[in-house]
Amino acid sequence: MISEPDAAEEEAVAAEASLDTRHAAKMAKKKAARDRMMAAKSGEKGLIIVHTGAGKGKSSSAFGMIMRCVAHGFPCAVVQFIKGAWDTGERRLLTGHFGKLCQFHAMGEGFTWETQDRARDITAARAAWEKAKQLIADEALRMVVLDEINIALRYEYLEIAEVVEFLNNSKPPMTHVVLTGRNARQELIDAADLVTEMTLVKHPFRSGIKAQPGVEY
């Protein structure tokens, strides 16, 4: 014999139904607002994008964007200003499988505390910047990543005014340029269309864990 639901059960069912109804109405309202906002956004342009901050993920995010370009069949390029001596997973993947779509120029010689030679670091940074300008000026490329250029700018291996002037006045209208590295200069942040700061909350290096393939490189 099936018992009739008691008053408490009926009240719980009614409350759940009311919650579902309110949630559906709230989401419908949010969708309508979102649709109105998206309808007003019809423009496209090549963006200046900066990934900075003390947290991990600056270069990783930039390489994720490069992989999106590759997936869409868009020609793109990477210039590495610091990590050129590293055998990274990104470099292996892009040069080994997507070399026809993505140019990869590893032009750094390692971190500044490894070279210990300012003149050499400046020479390497200048050569990387000259290559970067050549690639950015190529309208066939949809995106150019300047990996760790912010470090070169921080140590004044490159002139920030020159970099900003080139991005503002010589970058083709539909070319995206992504600049990574901590301590981005304020002049670059001011010139950028999109700036993301990665915040460090916790890092295994502080617990004695070294950089590992697949995570750091």
N, C-alpha and C positions, 0 to 999 in steps of 0.2 A: 504494500500500500504506500503510495507517494503522499508525503505530508505537504500541506500547503505552506508556502513560504511565510515566515513570521514577519512582523512589522520591521524588525531591525534589518533583515535581509532585503526587503523591498526598499528600505531607505538607502541602503548601501548601493543597490543597483541603480537607483534614481540619481544618487550623488555621482556615481561613475559616469552615467550617461550625460549628466550636466557638465562634468569636467571635460568629457570628450567634445561636447557641443561648444563649450567656451574655447577649447584649444583650437578646434576647426575654424571658429570665427576669427580668432586671433591670428592664425596663420593665413587665412584668406585676406585679412586686412593688411598683413605684412607683405604678402605677395602682390597685392594691388599697388602698394606704395613702391615696392621694388620694381615692378613693371613700369610705373610712371618714371622712376629715376632712370632706368635703363633706356627708355624711349627717348630721353633727352640727351643721351650720350651716343652720338653718332660719329664723332670725329676720330681720326687716326693720325698718329705721328710717330716718328722715331724717338724713343725715349733715352734720356740720360739716367742711368740707374746706378745707385750707389749702395753697396753692401758693406757695412762697417760695424764696429763694436768689438768688445773683448770676447764675446762668445763664439763658439764654433758655428760653422755653417755658412760662412760668407762665400768662400769659393765653391762649396758644395751646391749652394743655391744657384750660383751663376752657371755651373756645369749642368744643373738640372734644366735651366733655361736653354742652354745650348742643345741638350738632347731633345727638347721640345721642337726647336728649329729643325734639327735633323729629322725628327719624326714627320714634320710637315714638308720635308724636302727643300727647306730653305738653306741656301749656302751661308756659312758663318765662319768665324775664325776666333782663335784664342791666342793671346800673347801673354806669356808668363814672365813677369818682371823679376821674381825672386826665386821661385822653386824650380828653375830650369834644370838643375842638376838632379832633381828627384825623379825616380822611376815611379810615376803615379798611375793608379788604376784608370783615371780619366784619360791620361795621355795614351795609355795602351789601347783603351777602347776606341777612342776617336781616331787615332792614327791607323790602328789595325783593321777597323771595320767601316769607318765612315770618312776616310781620307778624301774621298771625292767631294764630299759636302762640307767638311770642316777642316780648314787649315789650322795647324797647331804649331806655334812657334815658341819653344821653350828657350828663352833668351837670358834668364837669370843665372847666376852662378852660386846660388845659395844665400842663406841669411847673412846679414851684414857682420854678425859676430864670427861667422865662419871665414869670410874672405879677409877681414881685418885690413882692407885696403880701400880707402875712400875713393881714390882716383880710379881704381879698377871698377868699383861699384858704379860710379858716375858714368863711366864709359859704357858699361853694360846697360844701364838704365836709358841712356841716350839712344843707344842702338835699338833697344826695345821700343822706345817712343817713336823713333823714325819708322820702324816697321808698323807700329800701331796706326800712325797717321796714314801710311800708304793703304792699309787695309780698310780703315774707316772711310777713306775717300772713294773706295770702290763701291759704287752703288749696287753692284750685283750681290753684295753681302748683306744679309738681313740683320745680323747681329755680330758684334765684336766684343769679346770679353777681354778686359785688361786686368789680369789676375795679379793681385798684390801691388798694383800701381800706387795705392795709398801709402805703402811703406816707402817707396821711392820719393813720393812727394813729401812725406813727413821728414825725411832726412835731407830734403832739399837737393836730391840728385837730379830732380827736374824742377823747372820753374812752374809753380801753380798757375800763374797768370797766363803762361803760354798754353798750358793744357786746357784751361777754361776757355780761353779765346778760340782755340781750335774747335772745341766741342760746340761752342755757341755759333761760330761763323762758318766753319768748313765741313761740319758733319752733314751728309746728305739728309734730306727731310724725313726719309722713312727708315733710316738706319738706327737700330738700337745699340747703345754702347753701355756695357756693364763694367763698373770699376769696383774692385774689391780691396779689402784690407782694413785693418783697424786704424783708428785715429784719422779718419777722413778730414781733410782741411775744410774749414767753414766755407771758403770760396767755392769749393766743389759742391758742397751740400746746397748752397744757395742756387747754384746753376742747375742742379738735378731736378728731374721730374718725379722721381721715386727714390726715396731713401729708406733703408731698413737698417736698424741697429740691432745686432745680435747681443743679447744680454747674457753674461756668464752667471750661472747659478751654481753649478757644480762641475768639476772637471776631474777625470781620473788621474791626470798627470800629478795633481797635488797629493794623490795617495800612492805615488810611486809607480804608476802604470805608464809605460812608454807608448809612443805613437805606434799604432798598429795598422797593417794593411787592411783595406776594406772599411776602416773607420776614419783615419786621418789622411790616408793617401792611397 
